């Protein structure tokens, strides 16, 4: 698998990054786009035709889905439109929420079924896209939200925390993953609200206890000091750890798991 960072700014678009969006590719699989926040549609055009993408939404906060209405315009009005509908997975109310955002009239729901085949995630029910199998798990975040475990046909594992607080599901997703993409929205403090986001300390601790091969930190808002989040994670996890940036590419290959002793 190859992962391309389309955007990684947390909660809002940043001065140098779109909001959340990641392109995941493998041989014999359609291009998968994990989340579609503000600015992702433009970034995606650097790498693939957006009309070819299969969409995977972790949840429906604006910073993870609100470039989808632009994708609808792309698929409806492009002079050389793609054939058929794009497949999109998301929480149970995805079609209604995106339809409300796309509507031309207040109180109206745009019927997006002309261009998107929208399906709902089922917690713990894996979905296969060619050579990639995606396992969604419900995580600890205010709306219906999911983290994911992507497994290639070669056995390589890429895990994504999604937006979450500390919970059993995020540990299960990260368990011995070769690459773990983990949100770290703030620095560690006892006054942080429970069940919303992770600190750099918590991200590093999960990576260490789950025995991941590499930790990639993401979803840092513009107001959070990135280097402080990185330092927290490095203090907890002695494996490779870095902050991601837009347009970066990461190969996901099997590595020896970290020592859990």
GUVEX-320317 format. One record per atom (N, C-alpha, C): residue in one letter; x negated, y negated, z negated. Coordinates in steps of 0.02 Angstrom, whole numbers, plus 50000, padded with zeros to 5 digits. Atoms other than C-alpha are relative to their C-alpha. Layout:
N
aXYZ ...
% end
This chain:
261
x499585006050000 x500005000050000 x499574993850000 x500335006650001 x499494982150031 x500514994949976 x499565005150029 x500254968149928 x499734993150018 x500185006949984 x500234950149989 x500414995449955 x499665004850043 x500644936049868 x500264994350044 x499695005549964 x501884924349953 x500084993949955 x499925005350049 x502224914149797 x499975003049931 x500104997250068 x501834916149612 x500134994849946 x499875005050050 x502364900149525 x500615002149958 x499464997850044 x503464903849373 x500534994849990 x499415004050017 x505204896849348 x500194994650051 x499895005149948 x505014883249482 x499445000650051 x500565000649954 x503984880149637 x499474995649970 x500555003950027 x502274873249597 x499704995450051 x500325004649953 x501164860049676 x499605003550055 x500404996449951 x500184873449768 x500255007150011 x499734993349991 x501324888749768 x500755000050003 x499284998650005 x503074894249812 x500165003649935 x499784995850056 x504084902849678 x499895007450018 x500174992949995 x504104921849663 x500165003150068 x499904996249939 x503874932349820 x499385004050016 x500564995549986 x502774947249868 x500185004550059 x499914995749942 x502594956450032 x499625006649988 x500294993450013 x502274975250014 x500055004150063 x500014996349937 x501744985350164 x499615006649993 x500354993649995 x501225003250200 x500175003050068 x499864996649936 x501115014150355 x500665003849994 x499374996349995 x502775021550410 x500534997449952 x499505003050043 x503745009650297 x500184993150026 x499835006849981 x504714993750333 x499664995049954 x500285005050046 x503974977650263 x500514998449945 x499585001350057 x504684975250089 x499824993249970 x500135006450033 x504864957950011 x500345000249932 x499784999850069 x505004958349823 x500104992849976 x499785006750020 x505944942549771 x499904994950056 x499945004649944 x506324927549880 x500164993049975 x499905006550030 x506144911549780 x499844994350048 x500115006049959 x505944893749843 x499315000050033 x500625000349962 x504624892249980 x499785006650030 x500234993449977 x504494911050013 x500145001050074 x499844999049929 x505354910450183 x499454997050044 x500535003049962 x504044898450249 x499355003949995 x500614996250009 x502604908250175 x500025006750037 x499934993449968 x503274924650245 x499864999650075 x500105000849928 x503194917750422 x499275000450020 x500714999349985 x501284917950410 x499805007250013 x500204992950000 x501294936950401 x500455004550042 x499544995849962 x502864944550479 x500584995750024 x499365003049982 x504474939850566 x500475001149941 x499554998950057 x505644936750418 x500605004450015 x499434995849982 x507024945450514 x499865007449993 x500184992950006 x506074961850496 x499975002449928 x500114998350070 x506014961450306 x500595003649968 x499524997050047 x506924972750184 x499914996349934 x500035004550057 x507354962350031 x500145003849935 x499914997050065 x507154968249851 x500014994449948 x499945005450049 x507794956149718 x499995002849929 x500044997750070 x507304958549537 x500584997349959 x499435003050035 x508654946649474 x500194993650037 x499715005449962 x509644931449525 x499894993149970 x500215006850017 x508804916849439 x499754996750064 x500135003649938 x508534903349569 x499295001050026 x500704999549977 x506634905149573 x499825006850028 x500124993349972 x506814923149630 x500445001650060 x499544998049945 x508184922249762 x500244994350045 x499645005349964 x508644904949826 x499704997950066 x500165000949929 x507714905749991 x500385005050044 x499594995349960 x508904919750044 x500494996250045 x499575003649953 x510164906950114 x499634997750063 x500405001749941 x508764901150229 x499905006150045 x500074993949960 x508494919150284 x500645001550038 x499364999149964 x510344920050328 x500014995750063 x500035004549942 x510104905050443 x499535002950053 x500484997049953 x508574913450520 x500315005650040 x499724994149966 x509524929350559 x500614998250042 x499395001849962 x511104920550619 x499864995850061 x500075005149948 x510394906850729 x499335000150036 x500624999449963 x508654912050786 x500175001750073 x499834998649929 x508654912050978 x499865007250021 x500144992949985 x507944929750977 x500125003949935 x499844997150065 x508854937250827 x499845007449997 x500134992850007 x508394954350758 x500655003950007 x499414995849993 x509574968650793 x500235002649932 x499724997050060 x510724974850657 x499934995649939 x500025003750063 x510784969650476 x499355001649962 x500574998750045 x509364967750351 x500275003449938 x499824996750062 x509424979250202 x499764995949941 x500185003950059 x509434970350035 x500265003649938 x499814997250064 x509444977549859 x499954994749946 x500025004850054 x509834967549704 x500495001949945 x499514998850053 x510914966249547 x500715000650029 x499334998249977 x512754970549557 x500374994250034 x499625005649972 x513374952949600 x499594996150052 x500435003549953 x512054948849731 x500384996850058 x499655002649942 x513224946749880 x500414993949982 x499595005750020 x514374935049785 x499574994049983 x500425005550022 x512984924549709 x499644996750059 x500335002849942 x512024922549871 x500514996850046 x499475003049959 x513654919449963 x500224993249974 x499835006650029 x514064905249842 x499464994950017 x500545004649985 x512354897549871 x499994998050074 x500015001249928 x512554898950059 x500624996450027 x499365002749977 x514334892350069 x499964992650021 x499975006949978 x514704876250163 x500534996049962 x499445003250035 x516204872550051 x499985002049927 x500004998650072 x516244871149862 x500555004849981 x499504995150022 x517134885749780 x500105005750049 x499934994849949 x516984896449937 x499415004849996 x500544995049997 x515974912549953 x499885001850073 x500194998249932 x515064914650118 x499965007650005 x500054992849988 x515304932250184 x499345001450037 x500674999049971 x513494937350213 x499925006950031 x500054993149975 x513904954950271 x499885000450075 x500164999849928 x513664949850453 x499265001150012 x500734999449988 x511774949550428 x499635003949945 x500324996450054 x511394957950261 x500435005949978 x499704994250031 x511814975450202 x499775000149928 x500205000950070 x511804972050015 x500215006049958 x499874994250043 x511654986649895 x499754998449929 x500175001350070 x511544986949705 x499505005049974 x500454995550036 x510114994049604 x500395004149950 x499764995950055 x510525008349487 x499395001549957 x500564999250046 x509405008849335 x499755007249999 x500304993350000 x508215023549350 x500125004150063 x499864996449939 x508835028549523 x499524997750055 x500505001849951 x507385028649647 x500294999350070 x499815001049930 x507575022449826 x499375000650042 x500584998849958 x506405027649967 x500054996050064 x500055003949938 x505855016450110 x499395002750038 x500554997049964 x504795026950227 x499525003549951 x500514996950042 x503185031150134 x499964997049930 x500005003250065 x503605020449982 x500645001749962 x499434998850044 x504745025749839 x500014994749945 x499935005550048 x505405011849726 x500465002349944 x499614998450060 x505995015449549 x500174993649964 x499815005950037 x507005001149472 x500175001749927 x499824999150070 x507144999549283 x500254993349972 x499725006050031 x508224987149188 x499534997649945 x500475002850048 x507114975449088 x500354994649957 x499745004350054 x507334962848945 x499964992750021 x499975006849974 x507844946449028 x500744998150003 x499295001850011 x509474936449011 x500515002750051 x499514997049954 x510364941349174 x499825007350013 x500174993249978 x510404958849250 x499344999750038 x500675000849973 x508554960649288 x499645006750002 x500354993749990 x507394974349350 x499254998950009 x500694999149981 x505574978849352 x499965006150045 x500044994849949 x504904991249479 x499355003849997 x500594995749991 x503705005549508 x500015002550072 x500064998149930 x503165007749689 x499485005650005 x500464994449992 x502375024549732 x499945001650074 x500104998449930 x501595027949902 x499975007550010 x500034992949985 x501545044649990 x499335003149979 x500654997650022 x499715045949937 x499965000549924 x500004999850073 x500185044149753 x499784993649967 x500195006550029 x499565026249730 x500614996749969 x499445003050037 x500645016549606 x499884992549989 x499995007350012 x501014997849605 x500614998649957 x499455001650046 x502064992049457 x500094992549995 x499835007050008 x502944975349439 x500454999249939 x499605001050061 x503614969249272 x500664996650013 x499445004649993 x504874957449348 x499954994849944 x499965004650057 x505394943949224 x500275004049941 x499794995950056 x505514951949053 x499654997949936 x500344999850064 x505134951648869 x499735007049989 x500274993450015 x504274966248786 x500585005049991 x499484994850004 x505324982148807 x499715006650021 x500244993449982 x505135000848829 x499945000850076 x499984999049928 x505564999749014 x499374997550034 x500605002749967 x504074988749058 x499395004449987 x500544995350013 x502895001048973 x500075006250045 x499894994249958 x503685015349070 x499814998550073 x500175001949932 x503485005949234 x499244999650009 x500725001249995 x501665001649198 x499595006249987 x500384994150023 x501165018949135 x499515002550053 x500554997749957 x499475022749217 x500064997750072 x499965002849932 x499895011949368 x499304997950023 x500645002149972 x498435008449483 x499934992449999 x499985007350003 x498934990149495 x500644998049965 x499425002450038 x500104981349373 x500054992550008 x499865007149992 x500824964549424 x500474997949944 x499625001450061 x501424956849262 x500084992549991 x499885007050015 x502234940349223 x499684998049934 x500285002850062 x501414929349092 x500184992550001 x499725006749990 x502464913649079 x499774994949948 x500215004750052 x501754906248919 x499445003049958 x500504997650047 x500394907548790 x500355002849939 x499704996250055 x500674917948634 x500144995449941 x499815004050059 x501614910048489 x500615003349968 x499434996750034 x502834916648357 x500674996550013 x499365003549989 x504134903548406 x500285001050070 x499734998749933 x504354910148584 x500655004049994 x499384996250003 x506134916348615 x499905007250021 x500074992949986 x506324935248619 x500405001950062 x499624997249944 x506824944248777 x500074995450059 x499965004449943 x506444930948905 x499385000950045 x500624999449963 x504614931248959 x499455003049957 x500584997350034 x502904938148914 x499464994649994 x500615004150007 x501354929248850 x499425003650033 x500604996749976 x499614932548914 x499785005649954 x500174994950050 x499294942148753 x500425006250011 x499554994349991 x500814953248781 x499865003750065 x500164996849935 x500384956348964 x499385004249994 x500624996350009 x498624961648916 x500105006149957 x499874994450046 x499254972648775 x500375005750036 x499634994949962 x500494981648889 x499525003650048 x500474997049953 x499124984449019 x499545004849964 x500454995750038 x497954991648887 x500355006349976 x499654994350029 x499235002848804 x500295004650053 x499744995949945 x499945008848971 x499455003250041 x500564996949963 x498215012949039 x499994998350074 x499995001849929 x498355003149201 x499294999350027 x500655000749969 x496935002049325 x499794992850007 x500155007149989 x497044983349362 x500614996049981 x499465004450022 x498084969249289 x499984993550041 x499925006249963 x498694955049400 x500524995749964 x499555004550036 x499484940349308 x500354995450049 x499615004149954 x500874930549392 x500544996449961 x499425003650028 x502394919249361 x499804995249945 x500215005250048 x501424905849268 x500294993450023 x499715006449979 x502434889649272 x499484994550005 x500495005549992 x501564873349321 x499804996849934 x500155003250064 x501644867349140 x499615004449951 x500384995550043 x500764882549067 x499275000250023 x500714999849980 x498844882149065 x499795007050023 x500154993549971 x498334896449180 x499405003349967 x500614997050028 x496604898949106 x500125002549929 x499854997750067 x497334900448931 x500375006750002 x499654993649991 x498514914248989 x499515005550019 x500504995149979 x497064923149075 x499565002149941 x500434998450057 x495974922048919 x500365004449949 x499614995850045 x497374929448812 x500015007250026 x499954993249972 x497574944248930 x499325003549997 x500664997050002 x495694947248940 x499805002149930 x500164998150069 x495594947748751 x500335006649980 x499644993950016 x496824962348749 x499825005950046 x500104994849949 x496344971948907 x499304999250029 x500685000649977 x494554975848954 x499895002550071 x500054998249930 x494934981949129 x500024993850045 x499975005649954 x494984971049286 x500664996149991 x499415004350008 x496184956349261 x499884993450034 x500075006449966 x496494940949364 x500684996850010 x499405003749981 x497774927549404 x500075000350076 x499914999849928 x498534929349576 x500124993050027 x499905006349965 x498664915349703 x500335001350067 x499674999049936 x499674912749862 x499515002050055 x500364997549941 x499054921550020 x499475005249984 x500464994750017 x497994933949923 x500295006850019 x499814993149984 x498034952349975 x499675004749951 x500274995050046 x497804967349861 x500165006950028 x499904993049981 x497554985449913 x500165003949937 x499814995750057 x498394997949797 x499795007050017 x500254993349990 x497425014149789 x499915003349932 x500054996450062 x497295027649659 x499304998949969 x500625000750037 x495985024449526 x500055004349937 x499994996250063 x495475033649369 x500354995949947 x499635003850050 x496665028649229 x499544997849943 x500385002450057 x496035018449083 x500045004949942 x500014995750059 x495555027648923 x500504997449949 x499485002150046 x497045027148806 x499835001749927 x500184998050068 x496095033448653 x499884993949956 
% end
